[in-house]
């Protein structure tokens, strides 16, 4: 009878999470509270269970980037005890899940909050929020990062006098073909496109006069995501609490739609992160502030436009970055002001999220990255 109970319980859990895969879950945190750096968990999607594996002590690794071969992890150091903004490089052992520190380089501009590495692992870039700039670091063959060879500073501001008196670069995201690097500047309400030359030795980025897209004044563009078919780009606006839908072609962005991240028209939602499902049929966006919600949209396959399906609580306070498993069955949300990550089942057909009873205990989780283990 006991064996039957165990079997039934397993089947019930499997129905919730689906017959899926196992992952390493890497979590970047703020270390001003209980956290000490980057945490690595083994996440079993079939059961929703997470097992602590290792951690790497480092100050305020608020955003992470993983190399294509999964051998290296790069983390920003958003200030810290000595208030020195920097980038750290780590090797990652995919068998053991252990991170080992390689080296660290200063960003030469304050407040790095986003980091990315190109597909050929030649360059690392950071968006420096406080410095209103982006930094370019060459990557050596051993995964270590060299000193900054290009620092591009933005200028200007916008209409929100409390948040937009100066530039605040918030993202550095490659176009799907890696020809361009896009940045969202919350302070100037601009989306900037830089031409990327992976073969360059010192100056990998260049910009032409037609490479700036103006967002609506006061929007505060924060993060962005490209559709799997490469036809559309979606930008979440932190200050306006909206998502902008752009038609994307080589060198061109054309605004198609602006839609709220909530069923109300209230601003100040503190909108944070944005991701599409692996099949591109649904889009998700988080809100912070007093909202603490996640919005689910259906994507029109013919037009790229969005239809808001549902807005629901994330189950914690100050939801930031979130991640969707490669199978599409599970969505995990990190909370800056709650001591846990919440786990949601995701319906592949409807896109609707259902919160499970499983959580992952961790303080000040602000960035989640997944690596398949099988």
N, C-alpha and C positions, 0 to 999 in steps of 0.2 A: 504493500500500500504506500509505503514511504517512497519507494522507487517511482511509482506511478505519479506521486505528487511532484517529485523533482522533475520528471519528464514533462508534466503539464506546465510547470512553472517555466521551464526552459522554452517550451513552444510558445507560451504567452509572451515572453520577453522577445523571442525571435520575431513574432508577429509585429511587435511594436517597432523594432529597429530594422527588421529585414535581414535576410541572409546576405551579409555584406562583408566588409574587409576589416583588417586591422591597420592602425595608423600609429605613427609617432605624432603626438600633439606637442608642439613647441609653443610656449607661452611667454611673451614679453610682458614685463610688469613695471609699475612705478615702485621704487624701493624706499620711499619716504615713510612707509608704514611697516608691515610685517614681511614683505617680500624681500628677496636678496638678489634677484637677477632673472635669468632665463631658466624656466622649468621645462622638463621633458617628461611626458607621460606616454604610456602605451594605452591606446584607446581601442577597445573592442566594440565595433559597431553593432555586432550581432546581439550583444548583451547590454550595451550602453555603459559598460564599466571602464573606468580609467585607473591605471596603476602608475604610481610615481616611479620614475626611472632614475633621473639625475637632475642636477641643477648646475648652472655656471654663475658664479657670483660676479655681478657687474652692476654699475649704477644706472638706474633708469633706462633699461632697454625697452623703450616704449614702442619701437617698431622693429620688425625683423625682415630679412630677405634671405632666401635660400637659393643656392646655385642650382642650375639645371640638373647636375649630376648628384645632387643631394650631399655632396662631400663637404660643403662649406656653408656656414651661417654668418650673416653680417647683421650687426645690431647697432642702432644709434645709442648714444649716451646723451640723453636730453638733460644737460646740466649735471647735477649730482652734488656730492659733498664738497668738491672743490670748484663747482660751477664751471667745469671745463667741458665744453661740447665736443664730442668725438664720435668716431666709428670704431667698433671692435670687430675683428675677424676671428672666427672659431672653426676648427675642423669638427666634422660630425661623423661619428661611427654609426653607420646604419644598422649594424648588428647589435651593438650594445646600447645605443641611444645616448652615448656620452659625448658631451661637447668639451673640446680642449682649446684654450685660448691660444691664438697665434700672435696677434699684435694689435696695436691701436694707433689711430692717427687723428689729430684734431681736424674738425670740419672748417676751421678758420672763419666761422660764422655761428651765431648763437642759436640754440634751440632746435636742433635737428629733430624732426618728428616723423619722418617717412624715409624709407630707404629702398633702393631697388638695385638689382644686378642684371646686366645684359645676358642674353642667352648663351653667348660664347665665353662668358666669365672673364671678360677683359676689363670691364669698367663697373664701378659702383658709384651710385649717385645718391645724394641726400637732399631732401627739402628742409630748409632751415627756417622755421616759423618766425622766431624772434629776429633773426638776421635779415629776413626778407630776401633770401637768396637760395641758390642751389650749388652744391659742391660736387666736383668730379674727381674720383680717385682711380688711378690705374690699379689693376689687380695682377699680382705676380703668379707664376705657374704653381707655386706652393699654396695659393689661396690667400696669402697675405696682401694687405693693401699698402700702396705707396702713398706719399704725401699728395695733397691736393694740387692738381695741375691747372684746374680751371674753376674759378669762382665767379658766378654770374649774379649780380645784384639787381633786383627790381627796384622801381621807384614809383612814387605816387601814393594815392589813397582813394577813398570813396566816401559815401555819404553817412555811414554809421560812425559818428565821432568817437564813440567809446571803443570800437573794435577795428576801425578802418582808417586810422590816422597815418598808417604806414603799411608797406607791403608785408604780407604774411604768407610765404610759400608753404603749401600744405601737402602737396603730392608730387611725386616724380614717377610717371607711369609710361611705359613703352607702348607704342602702337603695336598691333598684332604682328606686323611684318618687321618690327624693330628699326624701321627707317627713322622714326621720330620719337622724341621724348616729350611728353606733355606734362605741364605743371598747372595746378589750380592755385591761384593766388587769392586767398580770402580777403586780404587787405585792399586789393585794387580792383576786385571783381573782374579778373581777367583769366582766361585760359590761354597759356602760351605754348606754342609748338616749336621745338628745337630739332633741327636736322642732326641725326646722330651718325658719326663716322667711327665705327668700331676699330678701324685700323690706325686711327690717329694716335700719336705718341704723347701729345700734351693737351691739345684742345679738341675734344671729341664732339663738342656742340657748336652749332652755328644757327643764326636766326635771320630770317628775311623780314621785309616790311609788312608782308601780308600774313604773318604767322601768329597774330594775336586775335583772339575771339573775345569780344566784350560780353560779359554776363550782365544781367539786369542789375542796376545800381542797388546795393544793399543786400544782394544775394549771399555773398560770402561763400563762393565755391570751395569745397573741401576735398572730397575724394571723387574718383571716377572709375568707370568700368566699361570695357568694350564687349559687345555681343560676340558670341562664338562665331557667327557668320561674318564678322568684321564690318558689318554695314552700319552699325550704330554705336554711339558713345553716350553713356549716361553719367551725368554729373550731379552729385548731391550738394545742396546749398545749405550750409550750417545755419546761417543767420535767418534766411527766409523760410526754412523748413520745407523746401521743395526739391524736386528732381527735374532737371532739364534733359530732354531727349534730343540728341543731335543725329542727323544723317551724316555718316562719315565716309569720305572717299579720300584718295591720296591728296593731302594738303588742304582738305576742305572740311569744315564743320558748318552744318546748316540746322538752325533750331527748328524742331518740329512740334515740340510740346513742352509745357511746364505744368507739373502736377504736384499737389500737396503730399507731404508724407503723413498726413493725418486727415481725418474727415472734417476737421474744423479749419477755419481760415486764420487761426491764431499763429503768430510768428513766435520767435524765441523758443523753438523746439530743441535747439542744440543738436541738429541732425548730424550724424557722425559717419557711419560706414555704409557702403553700397556694394552688392554683389549680385550677379546673375546665377541662376541654377546652371548646372553643367550642360543641360540641353538648350539653354537660352530661352526657355518658355516662360520663366518667371523671374522677377526681380525683387530684391529685399533691401530695406533701408531701416537703419536704427535712429531713434530719437532719444536724447538725453533730457536734461533739465528736470522739469516736474512731470514729464511724460513717461519716460522709461518704457518705450514701446518699440515694436518692430512692425513695419508695414510690408504687406505682401501685394505685389502687382502681377497681373497677367500681361505678357508681352504679345502684342499683335504681330504675328509672323510676317504679314505682308507690309506693314507700315512702321514697325518698331515702336509704336506708341504704347502707352501703359494704361491699364485699367486697374484702379485700386480695388482689391478684393477684401482685405481685412487689415485692421490695426489691432494689435493685442499686446499685453504686458510682456516684458522680457523675463520677468521673474526676479529681477534684481535692480540695483540702483546704479545709474550712470552707465548704460550699455555703450560700449565702444566698438571695437573691431569684432567681427564674427567670421566664421568659416563654415563652408559647406563641404561635406565629404565628396570624393570623386564619384561615388555611387549615386549621390543626390539624395540619399535616404535620411541624412542627419544634418542638422544645423546646430552649431555651438556658438554661444554668445558670451563674451567676456565682459565683466562689470568692474569698473574702476573703483566703485565705492561699496561693493559687496564682496564678501570673502568666498566667492564661488563662480564657476562657469555653469550656465544653464544649458540643458540639452533638449532639443526639440526633434520630434519625428517629423519628417517632411513627406507629404503625399505627392508622389511623382506625377499623378494625373491632374490633381487640382491645385498643387502648389501650397496648400494650406498647411500650417504648422500646428503641431500639438505638443505642448510641453509635457515632458516626462517627469517622473519623480527622481530621476538621477541627476546629481550635480557633481561637479569636480571642485573640491575645496582648494582655493588659492586666493590670496589677497591681491587686490589692485591689478587684475588681469586686463591689459589694454591691447594686446596683439596676439592673435591665434594663427598658427601655421600648421598645416597637416602634411605628413609624408607617408605614403603607403609603405607598408612593411612586407607585403606579399604580392 
